[in-house]
């Protein structure tokens, strides 16, 4: 790590790397490196707004000079309190019905808090524009899907996209970014990808994420459909989805998988591309 935190913050302890961009300090703090000021500012805004609404997110510690983060050549450093709790493992080997319902409640509460945030530096490249842009360009170069296979869900989603409710979203909601003690949420992590877009993206993202890594999708299909149903019940116990959102949910999940097909092709990861296509085709055969 290129800096001595004792020079900038009023804490003691040696940083221990946990990832290439995060360090744990004395078991109490996390030092995080983000790419640019816009990412650091987003973390600060989200932390403040969500904490005010009772959503458990890390409190950001001020530097000695009162700044929220330190700007360096390699990026921006934020120091925050370490949250307690654990990541949920293989959902379908646990009480997935209760987990799904509670997760729906959690995501709805996060959305209710995020709707109060206006990101002045919001990325105007909404998901429908991404679908019409780099994602379609990437899929056009693929031989693993026909143009008809990927164009149909993109056209269908983009036609309804203007009617979908928009707000600030997390955009990377999965159990790796949620911490729990039992069924109680203790932490929400990583707001670096957050932006103004359709709130349905977050919902579809976490739901389709439960299919990732499944060796036999047909074997978990019934459990997954129950998970989806219970998640939506939990979500709507807090805030109601609009009819257009319910109609577009499956399309959104399919298009998220198309995003990852294009992404993994860019990364030249054949295995991940094929696994993503398998999930996409599973979704195509799934009834609403």
Secondary structure, DSSP 8 states (H G I E B T S, - for coil): --S-HHHHSS----EEEEETTEEEETTTEEEEEESSHHHHHHHHHHHHHHHHTT-----EE--TTS-SSEEETTEEEEEEE----B----GGGS-HHHHHHHHHHHHHHHHHHHTT---TT-----HHHHIIIIIHHHHHT-SSS-HHHHHHHHHHHHHHHTTS-EEEE-S--SGGGEEEETTEEEEE---TT-EEEETHHHHHHHHHGGGTT-S-HHHHHHHHHHHHHHHHHHHHTTS---HHHHHHHHHHHHHHHHHHHHHHHHTT-HHHHHHHHHHHHHHHT---
